[in-house]
Amino acid sequence: MDEYIQEMTPSGSGKKASVNTDSVEVMLLDDDKIDAEGHMLLSCLVMWCCNICFGLMAFFVANSSRHKSYEKMRRLIKISRYLNVVGVLVTCIILSVFLALYFTHNLGNYLPYKRVE
């Protein structure tokens, strides 16, 4: 194990690496942090392009997660992600139903203009 640590330590850096084999500590690095701003941006895109209700709910959930503990932040970001996905799926389903009804001539009688055939 000591040879592996010496290989990983840059030579001439003056730093020593030590390992305590009795316990393992896990530290959060900057890469492990959750990006709440990215999820807020995704919520804005869903709100503007797909579904304003689900996008707005996801935005508020992602915004409220910014100053919470790590576990609460992870949970709220997950909820925000699910709300975004549901918003996109609901919009796709509504659009598919509308287009199916329109092209099968069942919706043509309810539109404010006459369909030209």
C-alpha positions as CSV (number, residue, x, y, z in Angstrom):
1,M,0.0,0.0,0.0
2,D,2.8,2.4,0.8
3,E,4.4,1.9,-2.6
4,Y,1.0,2.9,-4.2
5,I,0.8,6.0,-2.1
6,Q,4.4,7.0,-3.1
7,E,3.6,6.5,-6.7
8,M,0.5,8.7,-6.5
9,T,2.4,11.5,-4.6
10,P,4.2,13.8,-7.0
11,S,8.0,13.7,-6.5
12,G,9.5,16.9,-5.2
13,S,6.2,18.3,-4.1
14,G,7.1,18.1,-0.4
15,K,3.7,16.7,0.4
16,K,3.2,13.4,2.1
17,A,0.2,11.2,1.7
18,S,-1.1,9.2,4.6
19,V,-3.8,6.6,4.8
20,N,-5.6,5.5,7.9
21,T,-6.7,2.0,7.3
22,D,-8.9,1.8,10.4
23,S,-11.7,4.1,9.0
24,V,-12.7,5.5,5.7
25,E,-13.7,9.1,5.4
26,V,-15.8,10.3,2.4
27,M,-15.5,14.0,1.6
28,L,-17.6,15.8,-0.9
29,L,-15.5,17.3,-3.7
30,D,-16.7,20.2,-5.9
31,D,-17.6,17.7,-8.6
32,D,-20.0,16.0,-6.3
33,K,-22.1,19.1,-5.6
34,I,-25.5,19.3,-7.3
35,D,-26.0,22.1,-9.7
36,A,-29.3,23.7,-8.7
37,E,-28.9,26.5,-11.3
38,G,-28.8,24.0,-14.1
39,H,-32.1,22.5,-12.9
40,M,-33.6,26.0,-12.6
41,L,-32.6,26.6,-16.3
42,L,-34.2,23.3,-17.4
43,S,-37.3,24.3,-15.5
44,C,-37.4,27.7,-17.3
45,L,-37.1,25.9,-20.7
46,V,-39.9,23.5,-19.8
47,M,-42.0,26.5,-18.5
48,W,-41.5,28.5,-21.7
49,C,-41.6,25.8,-24.3
50,C,-43.8,22.9,-23.0
51,N,-45.9,23.3,-19.9
52,I,-46.1,26.4,-17.8
53,C,-47.7,24.7,-14.7
54,F,-45.1,21.9,-14.3
55,G,-42.2,24.1,-15.3
56,L,-43.1,26.7,-12.7
57,M,-43.5,24.1,-10.0
58,A,-40.2,22.6,-10.9
59,F,-38.5,26.0,-10.9
60,F,-39.8,26.8,-7.4
61,V,-38.7,23.4,-6.1
62,A,-35.2,23.8,-7.6
63,N,-35.0,27.3,-6.3
64,S,-35.9,26.3,-2.7
65,S,-33.2,23.6,-2.7
66,R,-30.3,26.1,-3.1
67,H,-29.6,26.7,0.6
68,K,-30.5,23.3,2.1
69,S,-28.4,20.4,3.3
70,Y,-26.9,18.0,0.8
71,E,-29.5,15.3,1.3
72,K,-32.5,17.7,1.2
73,M,-31.0,19.4,-1.9
74,R,-30.6,16.0,-3.6
75,R,-34.2,15.1,-2.9
76,L,-35.6,18.5,-4.0
77,I,-33.6,18.4,-7.2
78,K,-34.9,14.9,-7.9
79,I,-38.5,16.2,-7.5
80,S,-37.7,19.1,-9.8
81,R,-36.3,16.7,-12.4
82,Y,-39.5,14.5,-12.2
83,L,-41.7,17.6,-12.5
84,N,-39.8,18.7,-15.7
85,V,-40.1,15.2,-17.2
86,V,-43.8,15.0,-16.4
87,G,-44.4,18.5,-17.9
88,V,-42.8,17.5,-21.2
89,L,-44.6,14.1,-21.3
90,V,-48.0,15.7,-20.6
91,T,-47.4,18.3,-23.4
92,C,-46.4,15.5,-25.8
93,I,-49.5,13.5,-24.9
94,I,-51.9,16.5,-25.3
95,L,-50.3,17.4,-28.6
96,S,-50.5,13.8,-29.9
97,V,-54.2,13.5,-28.9
98,F,-55.0,16.9,-30.5
99,L,-53.2,15.9,-33.8
100,A,-54.8,12.5,-33.9
101,L,-58.2,14.0,-33.5
102,Y,-57.5,16.7,-36.0
103,F,-56.3,14.4,-38.7
104,T,-59.1,11.9,-38.2
105,H,-61.6,14.7,-38.8
106,N,-63.2,14.4,-35.4
107,L,-61.9,17.7,-34.2
108,G,-62.6,19.7,-37.4
109,N,-66.1,20.6,-36.3
110,Y,-64.9,22.2,-33.1
111,L,-62.3,24.5,-34.6
112,P,-63.2,28.2,-35.2
113,Y,-62.4,27.9,-38.9
114,K,-63.5,25.5,-41.6
115,R,-61.0,23.0,-42.9
116,V,-60.4,23.1,-46.6
117,E,-60.5,19.7,-48.3
